[in-house]
Amino acid sequence: MPGITLTLSGEKNPQLTKACVVLATQITCDILKKNSFETMVIVRHVADDDWFIDGKSLAEWGKNSFRLEVTVVDETCSKDQKAAYQKAIYNAMEQAMGNLHPQSNVHVIDCKAASYGYTGITQEYRYQHKDEFY
């Protein structure tokens, strides 16, 4: 189950938010081979005056930005998948938001299966008892 935290610069924009959520979910499922039914996305918005890069706010830079953090179970995604994911997410956000600061970024968080789960069940337990779940 990937958990995605997507932080977008600027004021809330429901259309942009929805577009970015759809893109993040689709790319996560396509490239990292995850199930959309199990993909959770939390969106946060940060005002341009409150987002700083090199001591200057995005308002001063005149740029947009994003940060996407995705938590996946360790060893379920290859280095090649992660590299392709980085590029695809950045390009998709560039198209959706436009005018991105180059320090916009993606963080793939590899988490131990025994430390991560949902419905009160760890991914390690699911793996060990996969006949019960699938």
N, C-alpha and C positions, 0 to 999 in steps of 0.2 A: 504494500500500500504506500504509494508515494504521498508524502505530505509536502505541499508547496506553500511557501510564504512569498508572496509577490508584493514588493513595495514599489509604488509608482510615484514619481514626483508630480507636483501640481495639485490642483483642486480636484475633488471628486468629479468624475465624468462617467455616468452609468454606461454609456455606449462604449467608451474606451475600455472601461473596466471589464465589461462582458467580453469584448473582443480579445483582450489580453488573456483572460481566463481560458477562453476557448482555445487560443493558440498554445498557451502553456500546457494545457491538458493534452491536446492533440500531439504536440511534439514530444511530450513525456511518454505518451503511450506508443507512438510510432518509433522513436529512436531508442528509448530505454526499455521498450517492450513491456510496458506496464498496462494494467487493466483500467480503463476509464471509470468503471463502476467503483473502483477502490481508490481513485485519485481525489484527494482533498486539496482545495486551494483557499487560502486566506489572503485577502487583499488589504493592504494598508496604503494610505496616501500621506505623503509628506510634502508640506508646502515648499516651494522653491527657495524661500528665505530660510528654511530650516535644514536644508541639505547642502553640505559643504564638501568641496573637493579642493585640495591645496589651499585651504583657508578662505576660499571664495564661495559664496552661495551660488546655487544654480541660477538664481535671478541675475546675479552679476555676470555669470558665464553666458547667460542667454541660451541655456541648453536644458534639455529634458534628461531624465535618468531613470533607471530601474535597478532593482536588485532582486534576483530570484534565488531562493534557497529551496532546494529539493532534498528531502530525506529519503534515502533508499536503503535497503538491506545490503550490508557489505558483501562484496563479491558477487552481486547480481548484475552488475554492469561493467563492461570492459572499458579499458582506457580509450579505445577507439570510439565506443558509444558515447562516452563522456565528452570527448573532443568534438564529435559531430553535434552533440546536444548543445554544447556551449555556443557553437557557431550558429546553429539553427535558431536557438532562443534569441540570441543577440540580433540576428537579421530580422526575425519576426517582430521583435519589439521596435526595431528601427523603422520598419514599415508601419506599424501600428501607431507609434508615438511620434516618430520623426525627430530630427535634430538632436540625436542622443549625444551626450558627453561620452567620450571614449572610455571613461572609467566606470560606465554602467557594467554590471557584472552578474555572473551566475556562480553559485556555490553548490556543488553536489556534495551532500553530507552522507558519507557511508556510515551506517549505524549497525552495530552488532545485532544479529537476529534475536538474541535473548533480551535485548534492551528496547525493542521496538515492536509495536503491535497495535491492534485495534479490537474492539468489542471485548476488551479485557484479556485477550489471548496474544501471547508473543508470536512473532513470526517464526521463531525457533520451534515453538510447540506446534504451530501449523505444519512446519516442514516435517517434523518427527511423526506427526499424526495425519499426514496428508490424505490418507484414505478416508478419514472422518469428515474432511472438508470439501473434497472434490469428487 
